[in-house]
Amino acid sequence: MKITRISVFQVDLPLEHPYWLSGGRLKFETLDATFVKVETDEGFIGWGEGTPWGHTYVPAHGPGLRAGLETMAIFILGLDPRKVLDVERAMDTALPGHLYAKSPIDMACWDIAGQAAGLPIADLMGGGSRTPRPIASSVGAKTVTETRDVLQRYRDRGYVAHSVKIGGDVDRDIARIRDVEANRPAEEVILYDVNRGWTRQQALQVMRACESLNVTFEQPCETLDDIAALRPLHSAPVSVDESLVTLQDAARIARESLAEVFGIKLNRVGGLTKAARMRDIALAHGIDMFVMATGGSVLADAEALHLAATIPDAHCRAVWACQDMLTIEIAGGRGPRNQNGYLHLPEAPGLGVHPDEDALGAPMAVYS
C-alpha cells in the first residue's frame, strides 16, 4: 500500500463563547483548523486534523502547519501509511521540530492502518478500554460569578470533569479556587490550569494559600525549570502540559518528580505515535494522565479518545474535548459525542469518524 495523494483543507471553527486564558491575557474567538485527506493506491482514505489553539497560545499556528505539510509532502508520498514509524521518521527528517504540523499526517496514517486491519485505532495500538471517558470542560472565565455560570453550563450538559483557567491575579485566583471548591460536587474532577500565567512568586502565593484544599495545578509557570525550582516549596499536586512537548520532556518530568499528572496534547506533541511513548513513561512512573487535542472538531476529539482508551482506567483522569465549544459541525453529528458527560470509544475501524467534504470546501492544496 502506498500514499498517492494528500489534500489539505482549511476551515475556521468559531467558538460558541469568547474564551480567555491566563486571567484574560489571551482571548480567542475562532480556531484555524487544517484537515488532511490521505489517499492510497488500494482505495483506503485516512483523515487527520491539526487545530492549534489560535496563534498566540504556544509556538504553533495554522499557516505554519500548512507550510509544514507542503515541506513534508514529497517525503511522505509513496510510503506505506500502515508503517507509522517509517512515516514518522520521514517527517522528522524532512522537517526537524514543528511537531504540530506532523500530527494530522500521523492521525490519517493510523486511521488507514485501523481500517486496513479492521480495528479501531485504540485496539490496533494494543488494546482499547470500553470504559467511557469523562469529558473535561474548559472554563475560560475571569471572575467568580463568570466561573460559576460557565461551570453550570457544562454541568447542565452532564460534564463531571473541568479545567478551570486561572492565572494573572493572585487574589482573584485564590478567591475563584476557594469558591469552586466550596461548591464542587464530590464526584467531580477539577484541574486548575494556569497556562503559564504565573511568575514563580505568584505561583507560590496561590499554591500555598490553597494547600488545605489539595487541588491540582496545571502548568503553574512558564518552564520546567520554574516548576522544578518551586517543587520543594509547596505540597500541591502538579500537572504539566505546555512544557510536555518531547519525549525528553516526559523523561525529565518523571525522573525529577516534577508532576503527578501528564496533560498530553496530541497536536502539540506530534500525534499518536509520539504520544504513546509519553503514555508509557507516565505509566512506568505512576503518573496519571489527561488526554486532549489542542483544539478542533470531533476528529481531534476522537483521536484523543483512542489514546485515552489505551491508558488503564485508573490512570486516565479525563479527555478534554472541544466539539461542544464550536458553532459549526463538519461531520454531520457522527463520531464520539457527549453522552451525559462521557465519550464512548467508536467501534468502527480506524478513527471512527470522517468529515463531510462539502463542509470543508475545496482543498487549498493537493500533493500527488
C-alpha positions as CSV (number, residue, x, y, z in Angstrom):
1,M,0.0,0.0,0.0
2,K,1.3,3.5,-0.9
3,I,0.2,7.1,-0.2
4,T,-0.7,8.6,-3.6
5,R,-2.4,11.8,-2.8
6,I,-2.6,14.3,0.1
7,S,-5.3,17.0,0.1
8,V,-5.2,19.9,2.6
9,F,-8.3,21.9,3.7
10,Q,-8.5,25.0,5.9
11,V,-11.6,25.7,7.9
12,D,-12.4,28.4,10.5
13,L,-14.1,27.0,13.6
14,P,-15.9,29.8,15.5
15,L,-16.2,29.3,19.3
16,E,-19.6,29.5,20.9
17,H,-18.4,32.0,23.5
18,P,-15.2,34.2,23.7
19,Y,-12.5,32.2,25.5
20,W,-9.9,33.6,27.9
21,L,-6.6,32.2,29.1
22,S,-4.2,33.3,31.8
23,G,-6.6,35.6,33.6
24,G,-7.6,37.4,30.4
25,R,-4.1,37.8,29.0
26,L,-5.1,35.8,25.9
27,K,-8.5,35.9,24.1
28,F,-9.8,33.5,21.4
29,E,-12.9,33.6,19.3
30,T,-12.1,31.4,16.2
31,L,-9.8,28.4,15.7
32,D,-7.8,28.0,12.4
33,A,-8.3,24.2,11.6
34,T,-6.4,22.2,9.0
35,F,-7.9,18.9,7.7
36,V,-5.8,16.4,5.8
37,K,-7.1,13.7,3.5
38,V,-4.6,10.9,2.7
39,E,-5.4,8.6,-0.2
40,T,-3.8,5.3,-1.1
41,D,-3.4,3.1,-4.2
42,E,-5.6,0.4,-2.5
43,G,-8.6,2.7,-2.0
44,F,-8.2,3.4,1.7
45,I,-8.6,7.0,2.8
46,G,-7.5,8.4,6.1
47,W,-8.3,11.8,7.7
48,G,-6.3,13.9,10.0
49,E,-6.8,17.2,11.8
50,G,-4.5,19.8,13.2
51,T,-6.0,22.7,15.1
52,P,-3.6,24.8,17.2
53,W,-5.3,27.0,19.8
54,G,-5.0,30.2,17.9
55,H,-1.7,31.9,17.1
56,T,-0.6,33.2,20.5
57,Y,-1.0,30.3,22.9
58,V,2.1,28.1,22.1
59,P,4.6,28.0,19.2
60,A,2.0,26.6,16.7
61,H,-0.3,28.2,14.2
62,G,-2.5,27.2,11.3
63,P,-0.4,28.8,8.5
64,G,2.7,27.2,9.9
65,L,1.0,23.8,10.0
66,R,0.1,24.1,6.3
67,A,3.6,25.3,5.4
68,G,5.0,22.2,7.2
69,L,2.7,19.9,5.2
70,E,3.9,21.5,2.0
71,T,7.5,20.9,3.0
72,M,6.9,17.3,4.1
73,A,4.5,16.1,1.4
74,I,7.1,14.9,-1.1
75,F,8.8,12.8,1.6
76,I,5.5,11.1,2.6
77,L,4.1,10.3,-0.9
78,G,4.9,6.7,-1.8
79,L,5.2,5.5,1.8
80,D,3.0,2.7,3.3
81,P,0.7,4.6,5.8
82,R,0.4,1.4,7.9
83,K,4.1,1.7,8.7
84,V,3.6,4.7,11.0
85,L,7.2,4.6,12.2
86,D,8.5,5.0,8.7
87,V,6.2,7.9,8.1
88,E,7.2,9.5,11.4
89,R,10.9,9.2,10.5
90,A,10.4,10.6,7.1
91,M,8.6,13.7,8.5
92,D,11.3,14.2,11.2
93,T,14.0,14.0,8.5
94,A,12.2,16.4,6.2
95,L,11.3,18.9,8.9
96,P,13.0,18.9,12.3
97,G,10.8,20.1,15.0
98,H,7.4,21.6,14.1
99,L,5.6,18.6,15.7
100,Y,2.2,20.2,15.4
101,A,2.5,20.1,11.6
102,K,3.1,16.3,11.7
103,S,0.2,15.4,13.9
104,P,-2.6,15.3,11.2
105,I,-0.5,13.1,8.9
106,D,0.1,10.7,11.8
107,M,-3.6,10.7,12.6
108,A,-4.5,9.9,9.0
109,C,-2.0,7.1,8.8
110,W,-3.3,5.5,12.0
111,D,-6.8,5.9,10.5
112,I,-5.8,4.0,7.4
113,A,-3.9,1.3,9.4
114,G,-7.0,0.7,11.5
115,Q,-9.3,0.4,8.5
116,A,-6.9,-2.0,6.8
117,A,-6.8,-4.1,9.9
118,G,-10.5,-3.9,10.6
119,L,-9.9,-2.5,14.1
120,P,-10.4,0.8,15.9
121,I,-7.1,2.7,16.4
122,A,-7.1,2.0,20.1
123,D,-7.3,-1.7,19.6
124,L,-4.6,-1.5,16.9
125,M,-2.4,0.2,19.4
126,G,-2.6,-2.7,21.7
127,G,-6.0,-2.6,23.4
128,G,-8.7,-0.1,23.9
129,S,-10.8,0.1,27.1
130,R,-14.5,0.4,26.5
131,T,-14.9,2.3,29.8
132,P,-16.4,5.7,28.8
133,R,-14.0,8.5,29.5
134,P,-15.2,11.7,31.3
135,I,-15.0,14.8,29.2
136,A,-13.2,17.7,30.7
137,S,-14.7,21.1,30.1
138,S,-12.6,24.2,29.6
139,V,-13.7,27.1,31.8
140,G,-12.1,30.2,30.3
141,A,-13.7,32.8,32.6
142,K,-12.2,35.5,34.7
143,T,-14.4,36.3,37.7
144,V,-16.1,34.2,40.5
145,T,-19.5,34.8,39.0
146,E,-18.5,34.1,35.4
147,T,-16.8,30.9,36.5
148,R,-19.9,29.7,38.3
149,D,-22.0,30.4,35.2
150,V,-19.7,28.5,32.8
151,L,-19.3,25.6,35.2
152,Q,-23.1,25.3,35.5
153,R,-23.4,25.4,31.7
154,Y,-21.2,22.4,31.4
155,R,-22.8,20.6,34.4
156,D,-26.1,21.0,32.6
157,R,-24.6,19.1,29.7
158,G,-23.5,16.3,32.1
159,Y,-19.8,17.1,32.5
160,V,-18.2,15.8,35.6
161,A,-14.6,17.0,34.8
162,H,-13.5,20.5,34.4
163,S,-10.4,22.5,33.6
164,V,-10.7,25.9,35.2
165,K,-8.4,28.5,33.7
166,I,-6.7,30.8,36.2
167,G,-3.6,33.0,36.4
168,G,-2.5,36.6,36.3
169,D,-4.0,37.9,39.6
170,V,-3.2,36.2,42.9
171,D,-6.1,37.5,45.0
172,R,-8.6,36.8,42.2
173,D,-7.2,33.3,41.6
174,I,-7.4,32.4,45.3
175,A,-11.0,33.6,45.5
176,R,-12.1,31.7,42.4
177,I,-10.4,28.4,43.6
178,R,-12.0,28.6,47.0
179,D,-15.4,29.4,45.5
180,V,-15.2,26.5,43.1
181,E,-14.1,24.1,45.8
182,A,-16.8,25.2,48.2
183,N,-19.4,24.4,45.5
184,R,-17.8,21.3,43.9
185,P,-19.8,18.1,43.9
186,A,-17.8,15.3,45.4
187,E,-17.7,13.2,42.2
188,E,-16.2,16.0,40.0
189,V,-12.6,16.1,38.8
190,I,-11.3,19.7,38.7
191,L,-7.9,20.9,37.4
192,Y,-6.8,24.5,37.9
193,D,-5.0,25.4,34.7
194,V,-2.7,28.4,34.9
195,N,-1.4,28.1,31.3
196,R,2.0,29.5,32.3
197,G,0.3,32.6,33.7
198,W,2.1,33.0,37.0
199,T,5.6,34.1,38.0
200,R,7.4,31.9,40.5
201,Q,6.3,34.3,43.3
202,Q,2.7,34.3,42.2
203,A,2.6,30.6,41.9
204,L,4.0,30.1,45.4
205,Q,1.5,32.5,46.9
206,V,-1.6,30.8,45.4
207,M,-0.4,27.2,45.8
208,R,0.5,27.8,49.5
209,A,-2.8,29.6,50.2
210,C,-4.8,26.7,48.7
211,E,-2.7,23.8,50.3
212,S,-5.5,22.7,52.6
213,L,-7.8,22.2,49.6
214,N,-5.5,19.6,48.0
215,V,-6.2,20.9,44.4
216,T,-4.1,20.1,41.3
217,F,-2.5,22.9,39.4
218,E,-1.6,22.6,35.7
219,Q,1.4,24.4,34.2
220,P,1.7,26.9,37.0
221,C,4.8,28.6,35.5
222,E,6.4,29.1,32.1
223,T,9.1,26.4,32.1
224,L,10.1,23.1,33.7
225,D,12.9,24.9,35.4
226,D,10.4,27.2,37.1
227,I,8.3,24.2,38.2
228,A,11.5,22.4,39.5
229,A,12.5,25.5,41.5
230,L,9.1,25.7,43.3
231,R,8.7,21.9,43.8
232,P,10.3,21.8,47.3
233,L,8.4,24.9,48.5
234,H,4.8,23.6,48.3
235,S,2.7,20.4,48.6
236,A,0.2,20.8,45.8
237,P,-0.1,18.2,43.0
238,V,1.1,19.5,39.6
239,S,0.1,18.7,36.1
240,V,2.3,19.6,33.1
241,D,1.1,20.2,29.5
242,E,2.6,23.2,27.7
243,S,6.1,22.1,28.8
244,L,5.4,18.5,27.8
245,V,6.4,18.6,24.2
246,T,9.1,16.0,23.6
247,L,9.9,12.5,24.9
248,Q,12.9,14.2,26.6
249,D,10.5,16.5,28.5
250,A,8.5,13.5,29.6
251,A,11.6,11.7,30.8
252,R,12.8,14.7,32.8
253,I,9.4,15.3,34.4
254,A,9.3,11.6,35.5
255,R,13.0,11.4,36.5
256,E,12.9,14.6,38.6
257,S,9.4,14.0,40.0
258,L,8.1,17.4,38.7
259,A,4.5,16.4,38.3
260,E,1.8,13.9,39.3
261,V,-0.1,14.3,36.1
262,F,0.8,14.5,32.4
263,G,-1.5,16.6,30.2
264,I,-0.8,15.1,26.8
265,K,-1.9,17.4,24.0
266,L,-1.8,15.3,20.8
267,N,-1.3,18.0,18.3
268,R,1.3,19.7,20.5
269,V,3.4,16.5,20.8
270,G,3.2,15.4,17.2
271,G,0.4,12.8,17.2
272,L,-0.5,9.4,18.5
273,T,2.9,7.8,17.6
274,K,4.9,10.1,19.8
275,A,2.2,10.5,22.5
276,A,2.1,6.7,23.1
277,R,5.7,6.9,24.2
278,M,4.9,9.6,26.7
279,R,2.0,7.4,28.0
280,D,4.4,4.6,28.7
281,I,6.8,6.8,30.6
282,A,3.9,8.1,32.7
283,L,2.6,4.6,33.4
284,A,6.1,3.4,34.3
285,H,6.4,6.2,36.9
286,G,2.9,6.1,38.4
287,I,1.9,9.4,36.7
288,D,-1.8,9.9,35.8
289,M,-2.9,11.5,32.5
290,F,-5.3,13.9,31.0
291,V,-5.5,13.4,27.2
292,M,-6.6,16.2,24.9
293,A,-6.5,17.7,21.4
294,T,-5.1,21.2,21.4
295,G,-8.4,22.2,19.9
296,G,-10.6,21.2,17.0
297,S,-13.5,19.2,15.8
298,V,-14.8,15.7,16.6
299,L,-12.0,14.2,14.6
300,A,-9.4,15.6,17.0
301,D,-11.6,14.6,20.0
302,A,-11.8,11.0,18.5
303,E,-8.0,10.8,18.2
304,A,-7.6,11.9,21.9
305,L,-10.2,9.3,22.9
306,H,-8.3,6.5,21.2
307,L,-5.2,7.3,23.1
308,A,-7.1,7.6,26.3
309,A,-8.6,4.2,25.8
310,T,-5.1,2.6,25.7
311,I,-4.5,4.0,29.3
312,P,-5.6,1.8,32.2
313,D,-8.9,3.2,33.6
314,A,-7.3,4.1,37.0
315,H,-4.7,6.3,35.4
316,C,-6.9,8.2,32.9
317,R,-8.4,11.2,34.6
318,A,-10.4,12.6,31.6
319,V,-10.4,13.6,27.9
320,W,-10.6,17.2,27.1
321,A,-12.9,17.7,24.0
322,C,-13.5,20.9,22.1
323,Q,-16.6,20.0,20.0
324,D,-19.1,21.4,22.4
325,M,-17.3,24.8,22.2
326,L,-17.8,25.2,18.5
327,T,-20.7,26.6,16.5
328,I,-20.2,24.7,13.2
329,E,-20.4,21.0,12.5
330,I,-18.1,19.2,10.0
331,A,-19.1,15.6,10.5
332,G,-22.9,15.6,10.5
333,G,-23.2,14.5,14.1
334,R,-21.1,11.4,13.7
335,G,-18.2,10.2,15.9
336,P,-17.9,10.2,19.6
337,R,-20.3,12.7,21.2
338,N,-21.1,13.8,24.6
339,Q,-23.3,11.3,26.4
340,N,-24.1,12.5,29.9
341,G,-20.6,13.9,30.2
342,Y,-18.7,10.9,28.7
343,L,-17.2,9.9,25.4
344,H,-17.6,6.3,24.2
345,L,-15.0,4.6,22.0
346,P,-16.1,4.1,18.4
347,E,-16.3,0.5,17.2
348,A,-15.7,1.4,13.6
349,P,-12.3,0.6,12.1
350,G,-9.7,3.4,12.2
351,L,-10.5,6.7,13.6
352,G,-14.3,6.0,13.6
353,V,-15.3,9.3,12.1
354,H,-14.7,11.2,8.8
355,P,-15.8,14.7,7.9
356,D,-18.2,15.8,5.2
357,E,-16.1,17.1,2.4
358,D,-18.8,19.5,1.4
359,A,-18.5,21.1,4.9
360,L,-14.7,21.6,4.3
361,G,-15.0,23.4,0.9
362,A,-12.4,23.0,-1.8
363,P,-8.9,21.9,-0.8
364,M,-6.3,24.7,-0.6
365,A,-3.5,22.4,-1.7
366,V,-3.2,18.9,-3.3
367,Y,0.0,16.9,-3.4
368,S,0.4,13.8,-5.6
